[in-house]
Amino acid sequence: MRTFIRRSLWDVVPRDQRDTPEAFRRRQVVAAIVVLVGAVVLGWSLRLEPGGNTFYVAAVLLAGIWAAGAFLSGRLHLGRISGGEVFIRPILAPVLLGLLLVGVFVLGALVVREIDPLADYVGSVLAYADEGSLTVLAVITFFNGIAEELFFRGAMYAAIPRHPLLWTTLAYVVATLATGNVMLGFAAIVLGVVCGLERRASGGVLAPILTHITWSLSMLFLLPLLF
């Protein structure tokens, strides 16, 4: 377990992903504009009526904004982690890490549901699963998770010269808090730190993407059973 955690989150693989000064400035400009636009759309989407067609349109629009911003910013890398004697694409490890996060959040949910103000915040999010199509929500959750990681741990991470783990996590949390839901903000802190550490260790977006979608899809189906 210690080796698994160290390789997934701590051991930084060697790589050379330096941009030219012009490309780096483009990343910074694109990242700054997109994070502001995305935060506004995210806040708007979670203030719409659960189950309404407008919500689905807003969710798809948001995923498109994150993904477009990521690809417009410049090159993205999949990344590698240590596999012993060689470096390998991170596939199994980030999925397992996502499931580990699910276990932590499920335990936390058992506590949160006993605290009415916090349970109400969770319930307001779960209303979208209760009122809407769970299948459609799962598809949206899948693609939005990919798009968020492409942008925050791809484009934005590469656009920050110092302490990118700190600043991308902060930006992710601030963008999420545009929803007005403190529980989503707390989840963004935990997920942002874990995915940021994966990005730092692997040098790419594949590990954060797999962890994010494993966690988000699992929580989509498990939380309604707990609240």
N, C-alpha and C positions, 0 to 999 in steps of 0.2 A: 504493500500500500504506500509506504514512504517513497519508494522508487517511482511508482506510478504518479503520485502527486508532484514529486520533484520534476520529472520529465515533462509533465503536462503544464505546470504552472511556473516553474522556477528556472530550469536549465535553459539558457538562451542559446539557440543554435547559431553558428556563424553564418552571416549573409552580407551581401552588398546590395542594398536597395536604394542607394542615394539618387536623388533627383537633381536635375540641373536647377540653378537658381530660378529660372523662368518657370519651370514646371512646379517647383515648390511654392512659388507665389500663387500660381493658378490653383493649386490645392487649397491654399489658405483662403482665397477669395470664395471659391465654390463652397467650401465647408462652412464658412461663416454665413453665407446667404441661405444655404439649404437647411442648416440647423434651426434658423429662425422661422423659415417657412414651414418646416416640418412640425415644429412645436405648436404653431398656430393651428395647423390642420389636425394634429393629434388632440389638442384641447377641444376643438370644435366637434370632432368625431364622437368623443365620449360625452358630449352634452346633447347628442341627438337621441331621438326616441328608440329604445331597444326594439330590434326586430324590423325597423323601418328600412325601406330600400335606400334611403339617403345615407344611412349609417354604413351600409355595405359599399356604396360608392365612395364615401369618405375614406374608408379603410383601404380600399384599392388605390385610391389617389395617394394616400400617405405612403404606401409601399412603393409606388412609382416614384414619388419624390425622393425617398431615401436611396433607391436603386439608381435613379438618374444622376443624383448628386455624386454617388460613389463612382460611377463610370465616367462622368464628365471631369472628375478631379484628376484622373491620370491612371497610371498602372496600378493594378491590384495583384497581390500574390497569395497563393494558397497556403504556403508555409510548410515547414517540416518540423518534426520533433525527433529526439534521439530514440533509436530503437536498439540500443546496445552498441554494436560496431558500426552501424549505418544510420543514416537519417531517413525517416519514412514519413509519408503523408499521415497526419493525425486523423484517424477515423474512429477506431474503437475507443480509444482513451477519452476523447471529448464526449462521446455518447455516455460512457460510464460516469463521467464527471457530471453530466446533466442529470442522470438518474440519482446520483448522490445528492445533488441540489434538491431534487424533487423530494427525497426523503426528509431533508432538513425542513423544507417548506411545509410538508404535510404535518410534521411534528409541531411546527410553529402555528399552523392553522388550527390545531386542536386547542391551543391556548387562546388564539385570537377570537375564536368563535364564542368564548366565554366572556369576552369584553365587548359589550354592546356597541360603543362608538366605533371601535375598529371593525367589528363584524359588519356594521352597516356599510362601511367603505368597501369591504369585500363584496357584500351583497349587491351594491350598485353596479359593480363590474359583472358579477354573475348574472345580472338581469339580462345582459345581452345574449348569454347562452340559453337562459330560460325562455326568452321571448322570440329569439331568432332561430334560424336553422343551424344546428350544431355542425352539420357537414360543411356548410358554407363557411362558418366561423373557423373550422379547423383548417380549411384551405387558405383562408385569409391569414390566420395565425402562422401557418407554415411559411408563406411567402413574405409576410411582414417581418418575421424573425430573420429570414435571410437578408432582406433589404436593410434592416436596422444594423446588422453586423457588417454588411458591405460598406455602409456609410460610417458608423461610429468607430468600428475597429479596423476599417479599411481606409477610407478617404480621410476622415478626421484625424485618426491616429497618425497617419503619415504626414499630416499637415502641421503637426505640433512639434517644434524642435526640442523642447525640454519638458520632462515629466508628462509624456502623452498619456500614461495610464491614469494619472490623477485628473487631467483636464478632460479627457474623453469620458471618464466616468461622471465627472461633474456635469458636463454638457448633457449626457444621457439622462441624468437624474433631473436636471432643470427642465429639459424637454418633456419628460414624463410628468413632472409636476404641473405642467400646463393643463393637465386633466383635472386638477384640483383634488386628486385622490392621493392621500398620504401613504396608503398601503401600496399603491403602484409605485410611488416614489421610493419606498423602502425596498421593494423588490428590485427596482432599478439599481439601487446601490449595490446590492449583493451580486446581481447578475453582471453589472457593469465591471465590478472589480474582478470577478472570476474570468469573464471573457477578455478583459483587458490584460490580465496576467497570461492567458493563453496566447493572445496576440503578441505580447512581448517575448514569450518563450519561443513560439513557432515562427514568428516573422510573417504570418499570413492570416487570412480570414476563415480558412476551412474549419479549424478547431472551434473558434467562437461561434460560427454558424451552427455546427452540429450540437454543441452544448445548448445553445439558445433554443433551437427548435425542439430538442428533446425535452427540455424543461417546460417550455411554453405549451406544447401540445399535451404533455402529461398533466399539467396543472389545469388545462381547459377541461379535461375529462374527470379529474379527481376532485377538484374543489367543490363542484356541485354536490358531490356525495357527502361532503363534510359540513356543508352549511344548509 
